[in-house]
Amino acid sequence: MTTSQKHRDFVAEPMGEKPVGSLAGIGDVLGKKLEERGFDKAYVVLGQFLVLKKDEDLFREWLKDTCGANAKQSRDCFGCLREWCDAFL
């Protein structure tokens, strides 16, 4: 599976205070919807990812329900967070 430059940039370093829009699959529109629901930073979305025990189906369903992410967007975001966790946790 090929990854975007955004994905590669995200997983290349610690998360810190990166905005939610820095996650692969999350653009301006989805980022704004997540921010409106309190998920303003990438680490807050990571928290939800971990609460859901890194389960792909649960996380992707949550992302769809929370901000309207489509299949590709949710898959990209999941893959980005999974790879980041493999590197840093």
C-alpha positions as CSV (number, residue, x, y, z in Angstrom):
1,M,0.0,0.0,0.0
2,T,1.4,3.4,-0.9
3,T,1.1,6.3,1.5
4,S,0.8,10.0,1.0
5,Q,3.5,12.5,1.7
6,K,1.2,13.8,4.5
7,H,1.2,10.2,6.0
8,R,5.0,9.9,5.7
9,D,5.5,13.3,7.3
10,F,3.2,12.5,10.2
11,V,4.8,9.2,11.1
12,A,8.3,10.4,10.8
13,E,8.4,12.3,14.1
14,P,6.7,12.6,17.5
15,M,3.2,13.9,17.5
16,G,3.6,16.8,19.9
17,E,0.9,19.5,19.4
18,K,0.2,18.8,15.7
19,P,-3.3,19.9,14.7
20,V,-5.9,17.3,13.8
21,G,-5.6,18.3,10.1
22,S,-2.0,16.9,10.0
23,L,-3.4,13.4,10.1
24,A,-3.5,11.6,6.8
25,G,-7.0,11.5,5.5
26,I,-8.1,14.5,7.4
27,G,-8.4,17.7,5.3
28,D,-9.9,21.1,6.1
29,V,-13.5,20.1,6.1
30,L,-13.1,17.0,8.3
31,G,-10.6,18.7,10.5
32,K,-13.1,21.5,11.2
33,K,-15.9,19.0,12.0
34,L,-13.5,17.2,14.4
35,E,-12.4,20.4,16.0
36,E,-16.1,21.4,16.6
37,R,-16.5,18.1,18.5
38,G,-13.4,18.7,20.7
39,F,-10.9,16.7,18.7
40,D,-8.6,19.7,17.9
41,K,-5.2,18.0,18.1
42,A,-3.9,14.8,16.5
43,Y,-3.2,13.4,20.0
44,V,-6.9,13.7,20.9
45,V,-7.8,11.6,17.9
46,L,-5.0,9.2,18.9
47,G,-6.6,8.9,22.4
48,Q,-9.9,7.8,20.8
49,F,-7.9,5.4,18.6
50,L,-6.4,3.9,21.7
51,V,-9.7,3.8,23.6
52,L,-11.0,1.7,20.8
53,K,-8.0,-0.6,21.3
54,K,-6.6,0.1,17.8
55,D,-9.5,-1.7,16.3
56,E,-9.8,-0.7,12.6
57,D,-13.5,-1.3,12.2
58,L,-14.4,0.5,15.4
59,F,-12.1,3.5,14.7
60,R,-13.2,3.9,11.1
61,E,-16.9,3.7,12.1
62,W,-16.3,6.3,14.8
63,L,-14.5,8.6,12.3
64,K,-17.4,8.2,9.9
65,D,-20.0,8.9,12.6
66,T,-18.0,11.8,14.1
67,C,-17.0,13.8,11.0
68,G,-18.5,12.1,8.0
69,A,-15.2,10.5,6.8
70,N,-15.5,8.3,3.7
71,A,-13.9,4.9,3.4
72,K,-10.6,6.2,1.9
73,Q,-10.3,9.0,4.5
74,S,-10.9,6.7,7.4
75,R,-8.6,4.1,6.1
76,D,-5.8,6.6,5.6
77,C,-6.3,8.1,9.0
78,F,-6.3,4.6,10.6
79,G,-3.2,3.6,8.8
80,C,-1.4,6.8,9.8
81,L,-2.2,6.3,13.5
82,R,-1.4,2.6,13.4
83,E,2.0,3.2,11.9
84,W,2.7,6.1,14.2
85,C,1.9,3.8,17.2
86,D,4.1,1.1,15.9
87,A,7.0,3.6,15.7
88,F,6.5,5.5,18.9
89,L,4.6,3.4,21.4
